[in-house]
Amino acid sequence: MKLSAQLVYGLIACILMVSAPHAEHLPLWVSAVCAALLAWRGYLNYSGNPLPARWLLLAVTVACVLAIAVNFHTLFGREVGVTLLIMLATLKLLELRAVRDVTIVVYLSCFIIITNFFYSQSIPTALYMLLTLLVIMATWVHMQTGALALKPRLRIAGILLLQAIPLSLIIFVLFPRVQGPLWGLPQDAYASSGLTDRMAPGSMSKLSLSDAVAFRVTFSGKVPTREQMYWRGPVLWDFDGTTWTRGHNATLQRPTLADAGMPVDYTVTLEPHNRRWLFALDMPARISIPADFAPDFQLLNRTPVNARIRYNATSELSYRANPGEPPQQLRRALALPPGYDPQARKLAADWRARSDSDIALIRTALNYFNQNGFEYTLEPPLLGFNSVDDFLFNSKKGFCEHYAGSFVFLMRAAGLPARVVTGYQGGEYNELGGYYILRQSDAHAWAEVWLQDRGWVRIDPTAAISPARIQNGLNAALPNDAALPFLARTQSPLLLKLRFNLDALTNQWNQWVLGYDTERQFAFLTRLGMEDITWQKLAIDMLAGVALLVGIFTLIMLRRLTAHQIDAVQAAWLKVCRKLGKAGLPRAPHEGAMDYAARIAAMRPDIAEGIRDIAARYASLRYGGETEQEVLAAFRTAVRAFKL
Amino acid sequence: MFTTLKQGFRNWAFRRAVESGTLVLNQRRIYIIPSRQGFGFAFVLALMLLGDINYNLSLGYVLTFLLATTAGMTMLHAFRNMAQLEIRAGHVDPVFAGEQARFVFHFNNPGTLPRYQLHLHDDDGRHTVFDLDAQRSTPIELAIPSTQRGWLDSGRLTLYTHYPLGLFHAWTYIHFDVRCLVYPRPAAPQPLPAASVRDGTGKYLAAGDEDFSGLRNYVAGDAMPRIAWKALAREQGLQVKQFSAQQGQELWLDWSLLPNIAQEMKLQLLTRWVLDADAQGLLYGLRLPDSEIAPQHNAGHRAECLRRLALYGLVET
């Protein structure tokens, strides 16, 4: 065991491979410093120059740690921990002096792989993990075998991994899952993406650029039309002139659905977004997991959703929502910040004076949007201090948040209680998997107004200006040159099919690998026929399965320890003898091949020619000094063809 | 203290008779325990598992289990790296005390798999490493320094491997009935004794000095007076004068004629003389208190004399 140049290159490759996926979320300077250190190590290795002195290395290390501390303002937490780990592993490469150091680098690189899973656990990540493991194993083997060439090293590493895969599969399926965190997690444990509880001009359009999956839905029965698919998320009440926020509900009353009808059942698999809200079709009536119904029909999980969860829910498509809304809630739904947007207020007052009913008022507003040259665009111009006025009378270009926000403003100004609802609209059907995919690009905002006797009624002003958005989705509503995520674009049928296949695969991966929790484990094992699942049983089955596989591996592996000199000629001849023996014509122990053939030929004229030919070939190969491969091959063919 | 306890435990736990013939390593002879690196890796795996549970990382579980099963399987690989090896002790050449005794063991790998990084060492840390190709037989030499004359036992040797990942220490003990004959350390160069007057010829060795027969190259142990200084002055290198009269002369190397010095010193002196007499082509005999070898001059005679000297006073076991 010595630190050969080859081994050092292997270690550099290990560190490079495990830290490369982190490059996208590490500070740029950290990536640059690590790359420089790796290059320096590579050069030292190539030129054969000695490693830097300890004091220099110590100085660089202290400087790096200080810089990280300054950059992150802390040395604790996940992000900074990962950064430190990568930095120190890279620096360790410059301090390889003994076998112990090599071992540490190998262990560190194994550990760094796992930190990558905080950011991604997709199928490509898994495949990359296998590739990384192969490189690490090959380096590891190198450490133990010294001068072995790359190819046999890779072969040994590959065999080790291939043997480990079925074994770890058994353990993965049967290892008792422990629910939940073992101790309190730091706040930064999960990245959050998706809808927030704030809506400012530009927030939705920004979200539309992401094709990340928000959730997937399987309907069990009747499927609503696309126009009915409003997936309700945070309800926004408070407006400060630019931003709509959720605020605090004035009452804690449970919402009520009167005259509910047209129930729909479905299952949602929600991607983690680190917020409490759950998404459900307007209006949710029941949900299978413990969740709170906010007074505004918003579903709130008890804890932030930081792992993929699955729930069944029932929604009513026809309803009267909270027809008896308490007055303090209605007052909230009329509040406007003083001093903002005088023009809009004036317009609303105008409308109110001309309308004889709330319905007529709403129609006037929608007509206004429809007939005054408003445009639906992902790139709306920036708005001024009076954002609603600016939008309504100047730019007239906006995304759903502009329409929903200004509509609610106008309604409130006209004295009709209204609020903004955010969530997702529509969904893309995956035929292969039989489910709908909701992406961040499906994020949407609409309005709800409260009408006497009818309660809260959904009004989507975006539909007034761009009905295509609601009927066919975002890509249909936008001009072709708009910057849209690749996946949201219309594509050729082939690409579309490929995309659905990939997503169905991802979904299976999510359900079976990433979402394999206690519940799913029990369900799966019960389906396999296991009853009364207990920890002890799981452990015993796991050990038994592993032992069985290891036993099989042992048999296969130990087979090649003692060589058997196989005489191909003899083996083929014995095969013929066995065939004849089965037919009741066994060879006597004293009988030579030619004698035996002569006796068989006399007894069975039908096969006389065949057996004579085989015996002649055998004798020539065995005693005649024939050694050519073709002759042997012909002999074996003759043996195979010999039938009784 | 701890070392002696450990040694004692090992002797008790792994006691085995001394082997002869060919030894085949099987599961009863191969012991495996996790190495220090193995325990370290188990610690890393435990940390990873804690992280998986805490952060609910499914792919983390996959990685942890993959590494754990790989680590576990290396135990089997380590075993296979040694299993079914055939070992047989080879011939050991005698050495002089203070030299390295070269014990040779023939390793045969009958299988179709190469064996990697087999370490052979004795309890004092003498060490050799080798690979064994498939279906190949290789002699492996382990050098053990000799300190005193007599028989040198190879002692119990350890054959171990850390292949493939160093997580397991698989080892076996081999103790063959081979020993190395260690001759006494030759004393510093001394002039040979005068041919004994008691041999009946009445001649003195000095008489033979008269007939100069030529020069030959110097070999270690040649007496100083015989060096051809004139030849050296002529820059012909270090050469020694030869005297033909010595041919046929009988020289007795006699224990009883030695001055009263320690027994080991006597043996060393006699060893030196045997070597010198042999190098000079003399007919010489050896007389020890318990035995006598008649004068002769050939390789077998030299070996027999040295053997008597090596084993003088020792109880054969």
Interface residues (C-beta under 8 A of the other chain):
Chain A: M1 T103 Y107 C110 F111 I113 I114 F117 F118 Q121 T125 A126 M129 L133 M137 W140 V141 M143 Q144 T145 G146 L148 I156 L160 L161 Q163 A164 I165 L167 S168 I171 F172 F175 V178 G180 P181 L182 W183 L185 A189 A307 V513 L514 G515 Y516 D517 V546 V550 F553 T554 M557 L558 R560 L561 T562 A563
Chain B: Q37 G40 F41 V44 L47 M48 L50 G51 D52 I53 N54 Y55 N56 L57 S58 L59 G60 Y61 V62 L63 T64 F65 L66 L67 A68 T69 T70 G72 M73 T74 L76 H77 R80 A83 Q84 P110 G111 T112 L113 Y116 Q117 D131 Q135 H162 Y163 P164 L165 G166
